[in-house]
Amino acid sequence: MKRIQESITARSERVVLIWLTERLPGWVTSDMLTALGVLGAALCLVGYGLSDRGTLFLWLAIAGLVLNWFGDSLDGTLARQRKAERPKYGFFLDHMTDTFAMGFVAIGIGLSPYVHLTVGMAALLGYYMLVIQSMITSHATGDFRISFNGLGPTEIRLVIIICTIAGIFLPIPHFTVWGVDLSIYDALMILMVFLMVAMCVTESFKTLRVLAAEDPPRR
């Protein structure tokens, strides 16, 4: 399976990840890093969920996102650097834990006073649509795409962190649409939902065109 990672930060991130793996002690394993990534996502859930009690919990959520990036990004890199890949086991474990981790983050954001839970769940659904599209495409073509239009998991985390820091230090604009009070973060996440759905549809049609040429109807 060919991994396609063409996000904005991919090249510089790869350099950082290799630098970090070369300095990790020998007793650290890929499974430990995977567990750390899930723990970070759980901290996000707690931090955002309790953020109505003070901005200190938003910093906890940010720390959770950093831990999630550290564990999720380093586990595969460490296995490849140590020539200890377990392709089937690693693929299944990595993406199943990602499923739970992104659920924790989205639910946490939805439980915060800054975003409606319905909007957070819609964003999670859009993300899952992209993941499902990527998995099906990898099965049909052998190409596993991690990023779309320059955006990947790291870019999504960075956007969430930037928005969280802005929410700590800046006033949060609110407006009413059809009688529903929405924050600027509700609006941003709704925009993200439309973008993710649009990317899913666009990538699906691209793959269909390629597969139609490779696998024409039989006469």
C-alpha positions, -999 to 999 in steps of 0.1 A, spaced: 0 0 0 13 34 -10 10 62 17 3 96 2 10 124 26 11 158 8 0 182 36 14 217 41 36 206 70 45 171 58 81 178 49 91 198 80 70 174 102 89 144 88 122 160 98 110 167 133 96 132 138 128 115 127 148 138 150 125 129 179 126 91 172 164 91 171 164 105 207 137 83 222 150 57 247 150 21 236 123 10 260 97 33 243 76 12 219 52 22 191 23 8 211 32 30 240 31 60 217 -2 50 203 -16 47 238 -1 82 246 -20 96 216 -53 82 228 -46 96 263 -39 130 248 -73 129 231 -90 119 264 -74 149 280 -89 171 252 -123 157 261 -119 165 298 -103 199 291 -129 212 266 -157 195 286 -148 214 318 -137 247 300 -168 265 313 -151 264 347 -121 284 335 -95 289 308 -71 266 326 -90 237 312 -85 250 277 -48 248 282 -53 212 294 -71 206 261 -42 221 241 -17 200 260 -39 170 251 -38 179 214 0 181 216 3 148 233 -21 133 207 1 146 179 32 133 196 19 98 201 -1 95 169 26 108 146 56 91 162 43 56 166 46 47 129 77 67 124 94 49 153 85 15 139 98 24 104 131 39 119 137 7 139 127 -16 110 100 -31 133 69 -25 111 39 -47 117 19 -37 86 -14 -54 93 -14 -50 131 -1 -15 130 -25 -3 103 -55 -17 122 -44 -4 156 -34 30 144 -66 38 126 -90 23 152 -74 43 179 -76 74 156 -113 67 153 -117 69 191 -93 98 195 -110 121 170 -143 112 186 -130 123 220 -118 156 206 -150 164 187 -172 154 216 -151 176 240 -153 206 217 -191 200 214 -194 199 252 -175 232 256 -195 265 259 -180 277 225 -195 251 201 -229 234 200 -227 196 204 -247 192 172 -221 211 153 -192 191 169 -209 159 159 -215 171 123 -177 179 121 -169 144 134 -192 129 108 -175 149 80 -141 137 92 -153 101 93 -166 104 58 -131 114 46 -116 85 66 -140 60 51 -134 74 16 -97 71 21 -100 35 34 -122 24 5 -99 41 -20 -69 23 -5 -86 -10 -9 -96 -3 -45 -64 14 -58 -36 6 -33 -31 43 -26 -38 54 10 -43 91 11 -36 108 45 -41 144 34 -66 162 12 -58 195 -6 -28 201 16 -46 194 48 -40 164 71 -44 155 108 -16 178 119 -31 208 101 -65 201 117 -48 200 152 -30 232 145 -62 250 135 -80 237 167 -51 249 188 -50 283 172 -88 287 176 -85 276 213 -58 301 221 -78 328 203 -108 319 225 -86 323 256 -74 358 248 -100 373 225 -137 380 228 -158 354 210 -183 370 186 -219 356 187 -248 360 162 -282 346 158 -293 325 128 -330 314 125 -333 320 163 -303 299 172 -274 316 190 -241 307 173 -205 316 180 -178 323 155 -164 288 162 -198 272 154 -196 290 120 -160 279 114 -169 243 122 -199 244 99 -177 256 72 -153 228 79 -181 203 76 -191 216 41 -154 215 30 -149 180 42 -181 167 25 -170 185 -7 -136 170 -5 -151 135 0 -174 139 -30 -146 153 -52 -121 127 -43 -147 99 -48 -154 111 -84 -117 114 -91 -112 78 -80 -143 66 -99 -129 81 -131 -95 63 -126 -112 30 -118 -136 33 -147 -106 36 -171 -88 7 -154 -118 -15 -151 -141 -8 -181 -174 -25 -186 -173 -58 -204 -190 -61 -237 
